[in-house]
């Protein structure tokens, strides 16, 4: 199966939260409401600075993905 890089996710127990799932390494779920991240695997990056930069870029990408998805729904 070829998964997309990002997936939107929701949960009726948390109706105000907007979750994005990142399916590539490092796999994580981010709640865009508060930018809380839950990594789904052990991170093997030994350089904390590299992980911080990578995570910041992925948060930006996840936010842009979400904005694009919402805009598509609003067009309908």
mmJSON file of the N, C-alpha and C atoms, coordinates in Angstrom:
{"data_MODEL":{"atom_site":{
"group_PDB":["ATOM","ATOM","ATOM","ATOM","ATOM","ATOM","ATOM","ATOM","ATOM","ATOM","ATOM","ATOM","ATOM","ATOM","ATOM","ATOM","ATOM","ATOM","ATOM","ATOM","ATOM","ATOM","ATOM","ATOM","ATOM","ATOM","ATOM","ATOM","ATOM","ATOM","ATOM","ATOM","ATOM","ATOM","ATOM","ATOM","ATOM","ATOM","ATOM","ATOM","ATOM","ATOM","ATOM","ATOM","ATOM","ATOM","ATOM","ATOM","ATOM","ATOM","ATOM","ATOM","ATOM","ATOM","ATOM","ATOM","ATOM","ATOM","ATOM","ATOM","ATOM","ATOM","ATOM","ATOM","ATOM","ATOM","ATOM","ATOM","ATOM","ATOM","ATOM","ATOM","ATOM","ATOM","ATOM","ATOM","ATOM","ATOM","ATOM","ATOM","ATOM","ATOM","ATOM","ATOM","ATOM","ATOM","ATOM","ATOM","ATOM","ATOM","ATOM","ATOM","ATOM","ATOM","ATOM","ATOM","ATOM","ATOM","ATOM","ATOM","ATOM","ATOM","ATOM","ATOM","ATOM","ATOM","ATOM","ATOM","ATOM","ATOM","ATOM","ATOM","ATOM","ATOM","ATOM","ATOM","ATOM","ATOM","ATOM","ATOM","ATOM","ATOM","ATOM","ATOM","ATOM","ATOM","ATOM","ATOM","ATOM","ATOM","ATOM","ATOM","ATOM","ATOM","ATOM","ATOM","ATOM","ATOM","ATOM","ATOM","ATOM","ATOM","ATOM","ATOM","ATOM","ATOM","ATOM","ATOM","ATOM","ATOM","ATOM","ATOM","ATOM","ATOM","ATOM","ATOM","ATOM","ATOM","ATOM","ATOM","ATOM","ATOM","ATOM","ATOM","ATOM","ATOM","ATOM","ATOM","ATOM","ATOM","ATOM","ATOM","ATOM","ATOM","ATOM","ATOM","ATOM","ATOM","ATOM","ATOM","ATOM","ATOM","ATOM","ATOM","ATOM","ATOM","ATOM","ATOM","ATOM","ATOM","ATOM","ATOM","ATOM","ATOM","ATOM","ATOM","ATOM","ATOM","ATOM","ATOM","ATOM","ATOM","ATOM","ATOM","ATOM","ATOM","ATOM","ATOM","ATOM","ATOM","ATOM","ATOM","ATOM","ATOM","ATOM","ATOM","ATOM","ATOM","ATOM","ATOM","ATOM","ATOM","ATOM","ATOM","ATOM","ATOM","ATOM","ATOM"],
"id":[1,2,3,4,5,6,7,8,9,10,11,12,13,14,15,16,17,18,19,20,21,22,23,24,25,26,27,28,29,30,31,32,33,34,35,36,37,38,39,40,41,42,43,44,45,46,47,48,49,50,51,52,53,54,55,56,57,58,59,60,61,62,63,64,65,66,67,68,69,70,71,72,73,74,75,76,77,78,79,80,81,82,83,84,85,86,87,88,89,90,91,92,93,94,95,96,97,98,99,100,101,102,103,104,105,106,107,108,109,110,111,112,113,114,115,116,117,118,119,120,121,122,123,124,125,126,127,128,129,130,131,132,133,134,135,136,137,138,139,140,141,142,143,144,145,146,147,148,149,150,151,152,153,154,155,156,157,158,159,160,161,162,163,164,165,166,167,168,169,170,171,172,173,174,175,176,177,178,179,180,181,182,183,184,185,186,187,188,189,190,191,192,193,194,195,196,197,198,199,200,201,202,203,204,205,206,207,208,209,210,211,212,213,214,215,216,217,218,219,220,221,222,223,224,225,226,227,228],
"type_symbol":["N","C","C","N","C","C","N","C","C","N","C","C","N","C","C","N","C","C","N","C","C","N","C","C","N","C","C","N","C","C","N","C","C","N","C","C","N","C","C","N","C","C","N","C","C","N","C","C","N","C","C","N","C","C","N","C","C","N","C","C","N","C","C","N","C","C","N","C","C","N","C","C","N","C","C","N","C","C","N","C","C","N","C","C","N","C","C","N","C","C","N","C","C","N","C","C","N","C","C","N","C","C","N","C","C","N","C","C","N","C","C","N","C","C","N","C","C","N","C","C","N","C","C","N","C","C","N","C","C","N","C","C","N","C","C","N","C","C","N","C","C","N","C","C","N","C","C","N","C","C","N","C","C","N","C","C","N","C","C","N","C","C","N","C","C","N","C","C","N","C","C","N","C","C","N","C","C","N","C","C","N","C","C","N","C","C","N","C","C","N","C","C","N","C","C","N","C","C","N","C","C","N","C","C","N","C","C","N","C","C","N","C","C","N","C","C","N","C","C","N","C","C","N","C","C","N","C","C"],
"label_atom_id":["N","CA","C","N","CA","C","N","CA","C","N","CA","C","N","CA","C","N","CA","C","N","CA","C","N","CA","C","N","CA","C","N","CA","C","N","CA","C","N","CA","C","N","CA","C","N","CA","C","N","CA","C","N","CA","C","N","CA","C","N","CA","C","N","CA","C","N","CA","C","N","CA","C","N","CA","C","N","CA","C","N","CA","C","N","CA","C","N","CA","C","N","CA","C","N","CA","C","N","CA","C","N","CA","C","N","CA","C","N","CA","C","N","CA","C","N","CA","C","N","CA","C","N","CA","C","N","CA","C","N","CA","C","N","CA","C","N","CA","C","N","CA","C","N","CA","C","N","CA","C","N","CA","C","N","CA","C","N","CA","C","N","CA","C","N","CA","C","N","CA","C","N","CA","C","N","CA","C","N","CA","C","N","CA","C","N","CA","C","N","CA","C","N","CA","C","N","CA","C","N","CA","C","N","CA","C","N","CA","C","N","CA","C","N","CA","C","N","CA","C","N","CA","C","N","CA","C","N","CA","C","N","CA","C","N","CA","C","N","CA","C","N","CA","C","N","CA","C","N","CA","C","N","CA","C","N","CA","C","N","CA","C","N","CA","C"],
"label_alt_id":[null,null,null,null,null,null,null,null,null,null,null,null,null,null,null,null,null,null,null,null,null,null,null,null,null,null,null,null,null,null,null,null,null,null,null,null,null,null,null,null,null,null,null,null,null,null,null,null,null,null,null,null,null,null,null,null,null,null,null,null,null,null,null,null,null,null,null,null,null,null,null,null,null,null,null,null,null,null,null,null,null,null,null,null,null,null,null,null,null,null,null,null,null,null,null,null,null,null,null,null,null,null,null,null,null,null,null,null,null,null,null,null,null,null,null,null,null,null,null,null,null,null,null,null,null,null,null,null,null,null,null,null,null,null,null,null,null,null,null,null,null,null,null,null,null,null,null,null,null,null,null,null,null,null,null,null,null,null,null,null,null,null,null,null,null,null,null,null,null,null,null,null,null,null,null,null,null,null,null,null,null,null,null,null,null,null,null,null,null,null,null,null,null,null,null,null,null,null,null,null,null,null,null,null,null,null,null,null,null,null,null,null,null,null,null,null,null,null,null,null,null,null,null,null,null,null,null,null],
"label_comp_id":["UNK","UNK","UNK","UNK","UNK","UNK","UNK","UNK","UNK","UNK","UNK","UNK","UNK","UNK","UNK","UNK","UNK","UNK","UNK","UNK","UNK","UNK","UNK","UNK","UNK","UNK","UNK","UNK","UNK","UNK","UNK","UNK","UNK","UNK","UNK","UNK","UNK","UNK","UNK","UNK","UNK","UNK","UNK","UNK","UNK","UNK","UNK","UNK","UNK","UNK","UNK","UNK","UNK","UNK","UNK","UNK","UNK","UNK","UNK","UNK","UNK","UNK","UNK","UNK","UNK","UNK","UNK","UNK","UNK","UNK","UNK","UNK","UNK","UNK","UNK","UNK","UNK","UNK","UNK","UNK","UNK","UNK","UNK","UNK","UNK","UNK","UNK","UNK","UNK","UNK","UNK","UNK","UNK","UNK","UNK","UNK","UNK","UNK","UNK","UNK","UNK","UNK","UNK","UNK","UNK","UNK","UNK","UNK","UNK","UNK","UNK","UNK","UNK","UNK","UNK","UNK","UNK","UNK","UNK","UNK","UNK","UNK","UNK","UNK","UNK","UNK","UNK","UNK","UNK","UNK","UNK","UNK","UNK","UNK","UNK","UNK","UNK","UNK","UNK","UNK","UNK","UNK","UNK","UNK","UNK","UNK","UNK","UNK","UNK","UNK","UNK","UNK","UNK","UNK","UNK","UNK","UNK","UNK","UNK","UNK","UNK","UNK","UNK","UNK","UNK","UNK","UNK","UNK","UNK","UNK","UNK","UNK","UNK","UNK","UNK","UNK","UNK","UNK","UNK","UNK","UNK","UNK","UNK","UNK","UNK","UNK","UNK","UNK","UNK","UNK","UNK","UNK","UNK","UNK","UNK","UNK","UNK","UNK","UNK","UNK","UNK","UNK","UNK","UNK","UNK","UNK","UNK","UNK","UNK","UNK","UNK","UNK","UNK","UNK","UNK","UNK","UNK","UNK","UNK","UNK","UNK","UNK","UNK","UNK","UNK","UNK","UNK","UNK"],
"label_asym_id":["A","A","A","A","A","A","A","A","A","A","A","A","A","A","A","A","A","A","A","A","A","A","A","A","A","A","A","A","A","A","A","A","A","A","A","A","A","A","A","A","A","A","A","A","A","A","A","A","A","A","A","A","A","A","A","A","A","A","A","A","A","A","A","A","A","A","A","A","A","A","A","A","A","A","A","A","A","A","A","A","A","A","A","A","A","A","A","A","A","A","A","A","A","A","A","A","A","A","A","A","A","A","A","A","A","A","A","A","A","A","A","A","A","A","A","A","A","A","A","A","A","A","A","A","A","A","A","A","A","A","A","A","A","A","A","A","A","A","A","A","A","A","A","A","A","A","A","A","A","A","A","A","A","A","A","A","A","A","A","A","A","A","A","A","A","A","A","A","A","A","A","A","A","A","A","A","A","A","A","A","A","A","A","A","A","A","A","A","A","A","A","A","A","A","A","A","A","A","A","A","A","A","A","A","A","A","A","A","A","A","A","A","A","A","A","A","A","A","A","A","A","A","A","A","A","A","A","A"],
"label_entity_id":["1","1","1","1","1","1","1","1","1","1","1","1","1","1","1","1","1","1","1","1","1","1","1","1","1","1","1","1","1","1","1","1","1","1","1","1","1","1","1","1","1","1","1","1","1","1","1","1","1","1","1","1","1","1","1","1","1","1","1","1","1","1","1","1","1","1","1","1","1","1","1","1","1","1","1","1","1","1","1","1","1","1","1","1","1","1","1","1","1","1","1","1","1","1","1","1","1","1","1","1","1","1","1","1","1","1","1","1","1","1","1","1","1","1","1","1","1","1","1","1","1","1","1","1","1","1","1","1","1","1","1","1","1","1","1","1","1","1","1","1","1","1","1","1","1","1","1","1","1","1","1","1","1","1","1","1","1","1","1","1","1","1","1","1","1","1","1","1","1","1","1","1","1","1","1","1","1","1","1","1","1","1","1","1","1","1","1","1","1","1","1","1","1","1","1","1","1","1","1","1","1","1","1","1","1","1","1","1","1","1","1","1","1","1","1","1","1","1","1","1","1","1","1","1","1","1","1","1"],
"label_seq_id":[1,1,1,2,2,2,3,3,3,4,4,4,5,5,5,6,6,6,7,7,7,8,8,8,9,9,9,10,10,10,11,11,11,12,12,12,13,13,13,14,14,14,15,15,15,16,16,16,17,17,17,18,18,18,19,19,19,20,20,20,21,21,21,22,22,22,23,23,23,24,24,24,25,25,25,26,26,26,27,27,27,28,28,28,29,29,29,30,30,30,31,31,31,32,32,32,33,33,33,34,34,34,35,35,35,36,36,36,37,37,37,38,38,38,39,39,39,40,40,40,41,41,41,42,42,42,43,43,43,44,44,44,45,45,45,46,46,46,47,47,47,48,48,48,49,49,49,50,50,50,51,51,51,52,52,52,53,53,53,54,54,54,55,55,55,56,56,56,57,57,57,58,58,58,59,59,59,60,60,60,61,61,61,62,62,62,63,63,63,64,64,64,65,65,65,66,66,66,67,67,67,68,68,68,69,69,69,70,70,70,71,71,71,72,72,72,73,73,73,74,74,74,75,75,75,76,76,76],
"pdbx_PDB_ins_code":[null,null,null,null,null,null,null,null,null,null,null,null,null,null,null,null,null,null,null,null,null,null,null,null,null,null,null,null,null,null,null,null,null,null,null,null,null,null,null,null,null,null,null,null,null,null,null,null,null,null,null,null,null,null,null,null,null,null,null,null,null,null,null,null,null,null,null,null,null,null,null,null,null,null,null,null,null,null,null,null,null,null,null,null,null,null,null,null,null,null,null,null,null,null,null,null,null,null,null,null,null,null,null,null,null,null,null,null,null,null,null,null,null,null,null,null,null,null,null,null,null,null,null,null,null,null,null,null,null,null,null,null,null,null,null,null,null,null,null,null,null,null,null,null,null,null,null,null,null,null,null,null,null,null,null,null,null,null,null,null,null,null,null,null,null,null,null,null,null,null,null,null,null,null,null,null,null,null,null,null,null,null,null,null,null,null,null,null,null,null,null,null,null,null,null,null,null,null,null,null,null,null,null,null,null,null,null,null,null,null,null,null,null,null,null,null,null,null,null,null,null,null,null,null,null,null,null,null],
"Cartn_x":[0.845,0.0,0.901,0.55,1.289,0.525,0.984,0.301,0.751,-0.166,0.259,1.123,1.883,2.78,2.003,0.856,0.03,-1.399,-2.047,-3.461,-4.15,-5.378,-6.156,-6.827,-7.045,-7.691,-8.538,-9.633,-10.455,-10.997,-11.611,-12.143,-13.307,-14.458,-15.645,-15.5,-14.571,-14.316,-13.558,-12.924,-12.16,-12.582,-13.821,-14.335,-13.643,-12.961,-12.3,-10.859,-10.342,-8.958,-8.846,-7.719,-7.421,-6.113,-6.211,-5.046,-4.564,-3.236,-2.604,-1.646,-1.687,-0.798,0.286,1.537,2.674,3.091,3.063,3.234,4.664,5.56,6.953,7.81,9.054,9.939,10.252,10.156,9.662,8.134,7.479,6.009,5.5,4.48,3.912,2.494,1.8,0.487,0.649,0.164,0.219,-1.196,-1.437,-2.691,-2.414,-2.999,-2.709,-3.275,-4.162,-4.709,-3.634,-2.813,-1.79,-0.375,-0.212,1.078,1.686,0.851,1.345,1.629,2.789,3.215,3.398,2.899,3.118,3.844,5.119,5.877,5.428,5.328,4.822,5.933,7.171,8.301,9.477,10.475,11.689,12.431,12.924,13.653,15.123,15.727,17.118,18.084,17.576,18.451,19.247,20.564,21.394,21.612,21.446,21.654,20.322,20.172,18.92,18.58,19.6,19.364,18.754,19.259,18.719,17.261,16.937,15.57,14.658,15.148,14.358,14.052,15.048,14.84,13.9,14.092,13.253,11.802,11.605,10.253,9.596,10.334,9.779,9.329,10.128,9.753,8.519,8.453,7.308,6.035,6.145,4.975,4.46,5.371,4.974,4.299,4.87,4.288,2.908,2.773,1.485,0.433,0.817,-0.116,-0.541,0.405,0.088,-0.825,-0.555,-1.405,-2.828,-2.966,-4.294,-5.028,-4.341,-4.964,-5.441,-4.64,-5.014,-6.244,-6.274,-7.413,-8.694,-8.612,-9.784,-10.285,-9.364,-9.76,-10.493,-10.06,-10.744,-12.168,-12.352,-13.704,-14.593,-14.041,-14.817,-15.219,-14.474,-14.789,-16.063,-16.344,-17.519,-18.811],
"Cartn_y":[-1.158,0.0,1.235,2.197,3.446,4.521,4.817,5.806,7.215,8.179,9.564,9.983,11.039,11.513,11.994,12.641,13.15,12.644,12.411,12.038,12.921,13.321,14.027,12.993,13.355,12.443,13.261,12.661,13.317,12.275,12.764,11.882,12.606,11.956,12.612,12.915,12.245,12.568,13.889,14.333,15.584,16.412,16.898,17.542,18.848,19.484,20.755,20.584,19.364,19.113,18.767,19.152,18.836,18.051,16.76,15.894,15.648,15.621,15.218,14.084,13.017,11.876,11.958,11.943,11.911,10.452,9.895,8.453,8.032,8.989,8.667,8.914,8.444,8.646,10.121,10.648,10.057,10.137,8.989,8.955,9.597,10.436,11.106,11.555,11.917,12.563,13.925,14.949,16.298,16.838,17.488,18.192,19.645,20.112,21.452,22.553,22.209,23.21,23.712,22.794,23.196,22.741,22.185,21.697,20.595,19.898,18.768,17.609,16.988,15.901,14.624,13.537,12.209,11.383,11.064,10.242,8.797,8.097,6.731,5.686,6.127,5.205,5.855,5.064,5.611,6.422,7.561,8.442,8.07,7.853,7.428,8.569,9.762,10.903,11.199,11.159,11.376,12.854,13.691,15.124,15.802,16.291,16.923,18.133,18.891,20.07,19.652,18.563,18.071,17.64,16.963,16.54,17.756,18.765,19.97,20.655,20.799,21.424,20.593,19.273,18.388,18.483,18.485,18.546,19.875,20.963,22.274,22.322,21.778,21.734,20.872,19.736,18.84,19.454,20.222,20.924,21.922,22.652,23.596,22.868,21.745,20.961,20.424,19.946,19.42,20.521,21.694,22.829,23.23,23.279,23.618,22.552,21.284,20.194,20.37,20.643,20.815,22.001,23.122,24.296,23.978,23.216,22.82,21.922,20.968,20.062,20.809,21.711,22.487,23.353,23.961,24.794,23.974,22.753,21.889,21.563,21.311,21.046,22.268,23.436,24.669,25.017,24.529,24.782,24.053,22.936,22.118,22.717],
"Cartn_z":[0.0,0.0,0.0,-0.814,-0.889,-0.121,1.092,1.924,1.574,1.653,1.496,2.686,2.511,3.559,4.78,4.571,5.658,5.509,6.647,6.693,7.721,7.448,8.458,9.346,10.593,11.534,12.496,12.921,13.934,14.886,15.941,16.959,17.615,17.677,18.241,19.728,20.409,21.814,21.964,20.88,20.869,19.658,19.617,18.404,18.031,18.958,18.655,18.201,18.224,17.845,16.369,15.778,14.377,14.349,14.066,14.061,12.638,12.487,11.241,11.586,10.78,10.961,9.894,10.313,9.394,9.276,8.061,7.868,7.538,7.375,7.073,8.313,8.27,9.42,9.587,10.753,11.991,12.033,12.178,12.193,13.469,13.313,14.48,14.186,15.253,15.167,15.813,15.124,15.668,15.816,16.919,17.116,16.749,15.653,15.166,16.053,16.962,17.87,18.835,19.347,20.315,19.932,18.714,18.203,19.075,19.834,20.612,19.666,19.832,18.947,19.756,19.191,19.773,18.712,18.962,18.023,18.168,17.043,17.024,17.015,17.099,17.081,17.806,18.087,18.687,17.639,18.04,17.134,17.185,16.003,15.959,15.656,15.503,15.24,16.513,16.396,17.583,17.864,16.859,17.031,17.338,18.559,18.984,18.113,17.692,16.857,15.512,14.932,13.659,13.825,14.914,15.175,15.344,16.05,16.259,14.943,14.08,12.767,11.909,11.899,11.116,11.589,12.881,13.437,13.108,13.198,12.865,11.412,10.509,9.092,8.875,9.554,9.393,9.961,11.034,11.571,10.541,9.914,8.861,7.696,7.286,6.196,6.578,7.797,8.264,8.291,8.732,8.766,7.36,6.434,5.043,4.43,4.72,4.236,4.749,6.028,6.619,5.979,5.807,5.181,3.769,3.024,1.662,1.678,2.599,2.696,3.064,4.022,4.447,3.292,2.564,1.428,0.373,0.15,-0.816,-0.378,0.91,1.421,1.305,1.529,1.46,0.04,-0.947,-2.349,-2.774,-2.149,-2.528,-2.107],
"occupancy":[1.0,1.0,1.0,1.0,1.0,1.0,1.0,1.0,1.0,1.0,1.0,1.0,1.0,1.0,1.0,1.0,1.0,1.0,1.0,1.0,1.0,1.0,1.0,1.0,1.0,1.0,1.0,1.0,1.0,1.0,1.0,1.0,1.0,1.0,1.0,1.0,1.0,1.0,1.0,1.0,1.0,1.0,1.0,1.0,1.0,1.0,1.0,1.0,1.0,1.0,1.0,1.0,1.0,1.0,1.0,1.0,1.0,1.0,1.0,1.0,1.0,1.0,1.0,1.0,1.0,1.0,1.0,1.0,1.0,1.0,1.0,1.0,1.0,1.0,1.0,1.0,1.0,1.0,1.0,1.0,1.0,1.0,1.0,1.0,1.0,1.0,1.0,1.0,1.0,1.0,1.0,1.0,1.0,1.0,1.0,1.0,1.0,1.0,1.0,1.0,1.0,1.0,1.0,1.0,1.0,1.0,1.0,1.0,1.0,1.0,1.0,1.0,1.0,1.0,1.0,1.0,1.0,1.0,1.0,1.0,1.0,1.0,1.0,1.0,1.0,1.0,1.0,1.0,1.0,1.0,1.0,1.0,1.0,1.0,1.0,1.0,1.0,1.0,1.0,1.0,1.0,1.0,1.0,1.0,1.0,1.0,1.0,1.0,1.0,1.0,1.0,1.0,1.0,1.0,1.0,1.0,1.0,1.0,1.0,1.0,1.0,1.0,1.0,1.0,1.0,1.0,1.0,1.0,1.0,1.0,1.0,1.0,1.0,1.0,1.0,1.0,1.0,1.0,1.0,1.0,1.0,1.0,1.0,1.0,1.0,1.0,1.0,1.0,1.0,1.0,1.0,1.0,1.0,1.0,1.0,1.0,1.0,1.0,1.0,1.0,1.0,1.0,1.0,1.0,1.0,1.0,1.0,1.0,1.0,1.0,1.0,1.0,1.0,1.0,1.0,1.0,1.0,1.0,1.0,1.0,1.0,1.0,1.0,1.0,1.0,1.0,1.0,1.0],
"B_iso_or_equiv":[0.0,0.0,0.0,0.0,0.0,0.0,0.0,0.0,0.0,0.0,0.0,0.0,0.0,0.0,0.0,0.0,0.0,0.0,0.0,0.0,0.0,0.0,0.0,0.0,0.0,0.0,0.0,0.0,0.0,0.0,0.0,0.0,0.0,0.0,0.0,0.0,0.0,0.0,0.0,0.0,0.0,0.0,0.0,0.0,0.0,0.0,0.0,0.0,0.0,0.0,0.0,0.0,0.0,0.0,0.0,0.0,0.0,0.0,0.0,0.0,0.0,0.0,0.0,0.0,0.0,0.0,0.0,0.0,0.0,0.0,0.0,0.0,0.0,0.0,0.0,0.0,0.0,0.0,0.0,0.0,0.0,0.0,0.0,0.0,0.0,0.0,0.0,0.0,0.0,0.0,0.0,0.0,0.0,0.0,0.0,0.0,0.0,0.0,0.0,0.0,0.0,0.0,0.0,0.0,0.0,0.0,0.0,0.0,0.0,0.0,0.0,0.0,0.0,0.0,0.0,0.0,0.0,0.0,0.0,0.0,0.0,0.0,0.0,0.0,0.0,0.0,0.0,0.0,0.0,0.0,0.0,0.0,0.0,0.0,0.0,0.0,0.0,0.0,0.0,0.0,0.0,0.0,0.0,0.0,0.0,0.0,0.0,0.0,0.0,0.0,0.0,0.0,0.0,0.0,0.0,0.0,0.0,0.0,0.0,0.0,0.0,0.0,0.0,0.0,0.0,0.0,0.0,0.0,0.0,0.0,0.0,0.0,0.0,0.0,0.0,0.0,0.0,0.0,0.0,0.0,0.0,0.0,0.0,0.0,0.0,0.0,0.0,0.0,0.0,0.0,0.0,0.0,0.0,0.0,0.0,0.0,0.0,0.0,0.0,0.0,0.0,0.0,0.0,0.0,0.0,0.0,0.0,0.0,0.0,0.0,0.0,0.0,0.0,0.0,0.0,0.0,0.0,0.0,0.0,0.0,0.0,0.0,0.0,0.0,0.0,0.0,0.0,0.0],
"pdbx_formal_charge":[null,null,null,null,null,null,null,null,null,null,null,null,null,null,null,null,null,null,null,null,null,null,null,null,null,null,null,null,null,null,null,null,null,null,null,null,null,null,null,null,null,null,null,null,null,null,null,null,null,null,null,null,null,null,null,null,null,null,null,null,null,null,null,null,null,null,null,null,null,null,null,null,null,null,null,null,null,null,null,null,null,null,null,null,null,null,null,null,null,null,null,null,null,null,null,null,null,null,null,null,null,null,null,null,null,null,null,null,null,null,null,null,null,null,null,null,null,null,null,null,null,null,null,null,null,null,null,null,null,null,null,null,null,null,null,null,null,null,null,null,null,null,null,null,null,null,null,null,null,null,null,null,null,null,null,null,null,null,null,null,null,null,null,null,null,null,null,null,null,null,null,null,null,null,null,null,null,null,null,null,null,null,null,null,null,null,null,null,null,null,null,null,null,null,null,null,null,null,null,null,null,null,null,null,null,null,null,null,null,null,null,null,null,null,null,null,null,null,null,null,null,null,null,null,null,null,null,null],
"auth_seq_id":[1,1,1,2,2,2,3,3,3,4,4,4,5,5,5,6,6,6,7,7,7,8,8,8,9,9,9,10,10,10,11,11,11,12,12,12,13,13,13,14,14,14,15,15,15,16,16,16,17,17,17,18,18,18,19,19,19,20,20,20,21,21,21,22,22,22,23,23,23,24,24,24,25,25,25,26,26,26,27,27,27,28,28,28,29,29,29,30,30,30,31,31,31,32,32,32,33,33,33,34,34,34,35,35,35,36,36,36,37,37,37,38,38,38,39,39,39,40,40,40,41,41,41,42,42,42,43,43,43,44,44,44,45,45,45,46,46,46,47,47,47,48,48,48,49,49,49,50,50,50,51,51,51,52,52,52,53,53,53,54,54,54,55,55,55,56,56,56,57,57,57,58,58,58,59,59,59,60,60,60,61,61,61,62,62,62,63,63,63,64,64,64,65,65,65,66,66,66,67,67,67,68,68,68,69,69,69,70,70,70,71,71,71,72,72,72,73,73,73,74,74,74,75,75,75,76,76,76],
"auth_comp_id":["UNK","UNK","UNK","UNK","UNK","UNK","UNK","UNK","UNK","UNK","UNK","UNK","UNK","UNK","UNK","UNK","UNK","UNK","UNK","UNK","UNK","UNK","UNK","UNK","UNK","UNK","UNK","UNK","UNK","UNK","UNK","UNK","UNK","UNK","UNK","UNK","UNK","UNK","UNK","UNK","UNK","UNK","UNK","UNK","UNK","UNK","UNK","UNK","UNK","UNK","UNK","UNK","UNK","UNK","UNK","UNK","UNK","UNK","UNK","UNK","UNK","UNK","UNK","UNK","UNK","UNK","UNK","UNK","UNK","UNK","UNK","UNK","UNK","UNK","UNK","UNK","UNK","UNK","UNK","UNK","UNK","UNK","UNK","UNK","UNK","UNK","UNK","UNK","UNK","UNK","UNK","UNK","UNK","UNK","UNK","UNK","UNK","UNK","UNK","UNK","UNK","UNK","UNK","UNK","UNK","UNK","UNK","UNK","UNK","UNK","UNK","UNK","UNK","UNK","UNK","UNK","UNK","UNK","UNK","UNK","UNK","UNK","UNK","UNK","UNK","UNK","UNK","UNK","UNK","UNK","UNK","UNK","UNK","UNK","UNK","UNK","UNK","UNK","UNK","UNK","UNK","UNK","UNK","UNK","UNK","UNK","UNK","UNK","UNK","UNK","UNK","UNK","UNK","UNK","UNK","UNK","UNK","UNK","UNK","UNK","UNK","UNK","UNK","UNK","UNK","UNK","UNK","UNK","UNK","UNK","UNK","UNK","UNK","UNK","UNK","UNK","UNK","UNK","UNK","UNK","UNK","UNK","UNK","UNK","UNK","UNK","UNK","UNK","UNK","UNK","UNK","UNK","UNK","UNK","UNK","UNK","UNK","UNK","UNK","UNK","UNK","UNK","UNK","UNK","UNK","UNK","UNK","UNK","UNK","UNK","UNK","UNK","UNK","UNK","UNK","UNK","UNK","UNK","UNK","UNK","UNK","UNK","UNK","UNK","UNK","UNK","UNK","UNK"],
"auth_asym_id":["A","A","A","A","A","A","A","A","A","A","A","A","A","A","A","A","A","A","A","A","A","A","A","A","A","A","A","A","A","A","A","A","A","A","A","A","A","A","A","A","A","A","A","A","A","A","A","A","A","A","A","A","A","A","A","A","A","A","A","A","A","A","A","A","A","A","A","A","A","A","A","A","A","A","A","A","A","A","A","A","A","A","A","A","A","A","A","A","A","A","A","A","A","A","A","A","A","A","A","A","A","A","A","A","A","A","A","A","A","A","A","A","A","A","A","A","A","A","A","A","A","A","A","A","A","A","A","A","A","A","A","A","A","A","A","A","A","A","A","A","A","A","A","A","A","A","A","A","A","A","A","A","A","A","A","A","A","A","A","A","A","A","A","A","A","A","A","A","A","A","A","A","A","A","A","A","A","A","A","A","A","A","A","A","A","A","A","A","A","A","A","A","A","A","A","A","A","A","A","A","A","A","A","A","A","A","A","A","A","A","A","A","A","A","A","A","A","A","A","A","A","A","A","A","A","A","A","A"],
"auth_atom_id":["N","CA","C","N","CA","C","N","CA","C","N","CA","C","N","CA","C","N","CA","C","N","CA","C","N","CA","C","N","CA","C","N","CA","C","N","CA","C","N","CA","C","N","CA","C","N","CA","C","N","CA","C","N","CA","C","N","CA","C","N","CA","C","N","CA","C","N","CA","C","N","CA","C","N","CA","C","N","CA","C","N","CA","C","N","CA","C","N","CA","C","N","CA","C","N","CA","C","N","CA","C","N","CA","C","N","CA","C","N","CA","C","N","CA","C","N","CA","C","N","CA","C","N","CA","C","N","CA","C","N","CA","C","N","CA","C","N","CA","C","N","CA","C","N","CA","C","N","CA","C","N","CA","C","N","CA","C","N","CA","C","N","CA","C","N","CA","C","N","CA","C","N","CA","C","N","CA","C","N","CA","C","N","CA","C","N","CA","C","N","CA","C","N","CA","C","N","CA","C","N","CA","C","N","CA","C","N","CA","C","N","CA","C","N","CA","C","N","CA","C","N","CA","C","N","CA","C","N","CA","C","N","CA","C","N","CA","C","N","CA","C","N","CA","C","N","CA","C","N","CA","C","N","CA","C","N","CA","C","N","CA","C","N","CA","C"],
"pdbx_PDB_model_num":[1,1,1,1,1,1,1,1,1,1,1,1,1,1,1,1,1,1,1,1,1,1,1,1,1,1,1,1,1,1,1,1,1,1,1,1,1,1,1,1,1,1,1,1,1,1,1,1,1,1,1,1,1,1,1,1,1,1,1,1,1,1,1,1,1,1,1,1,1,1,1,1,1,1,1,1,1,1,1,1,1,1,1,1,1,1,1,1,1,1,1,1,1,1,1,1,1,1,1,1,1,1,1,1,1,1,1,1,1,1,1,1,1,1,1,1,1,1,1,1,1,1,1,1,1,1,1,1,1,1,1,1,1,1,1,1,1,1,1,1,1,1,1,1,1,1,1,1,1,1,1,1,1,1,1,1,1,1,1,1,1,1,1,1,1,1,1,1,1,1,1,1,1,1,1,1,1,1,1,1,1,1,1,1,1,1,1,1,1,1,1,1,1,1,1,1,1,1,1,1,1,1,1,1,1,1,1,1,1,1,1,1,1,1,1,1,1,1,1,1,1,1,1,1,1,1,1,1]
}}}
